[in-house]
């Protein structure tokens, strides 16, 4: 079920890798961020949205990995926004994303996967500030809802996943660390942090999320095997 974590901000967690769907109430209606994962969960999410009695006016994808590119017809035929890089990459890899989704969650609608619209250059229809960066994936975006003290972090700052670096790209983990620096400054006045996977962080736990990710990256830079028990730890 949807849990309200701040005024007009709800989170629903999937059983698959503790994936979080975030729903944000804007001026015109609801924006659904990264819905997932299994068909029954998407149906239950649609039921939750119906109970809110507020129309869905848009979707948003934080980055171009298949589990963040999903949708369901019951959410409505509305624009699903993303950064320009995310929309391009997701479109180019749409068939691969569909294949991965079919393998993991065969009961979900495949046709809507990766049907994204680049955010307009003259202003965003998504509530809050879009913070684009390339940590974890090119075209990744966090969403800062400053008026509600919320940061939607995408696949960063999880309590269950290590920082997952892109092995195809240079300058990591330093580039990832630079993004953490940027987001930490943004999060100074945030009360709630919503990761793509894992538990929502509040209060002092937010600083702890940054600290554990920094420790992991520091160990990698030293050429050490990080002492980190989160899921996905390299073997």
Secondary structure, DSSP 8 states (H G I E B T S, - for coil): --EEEETTEEEEE-SGGGBEEEEEE-SSSEEEES--SSHHHHHHHHHHHHHHT--EEEEE-SSSSGGGS---GGG-S--EEE-HHHHHHHHHTHHHHHHHHHHH-TTS-STTTT--EE--TT--SSSSEEEEE-SSSTTEEEEEEGGGTEEEEESSS-SSB-----TTSSSTTHHHHHHHHHHHHHGGG-SEEEESBS--EETHHHHHHHHHHHHHHHHHHTT------SBT---
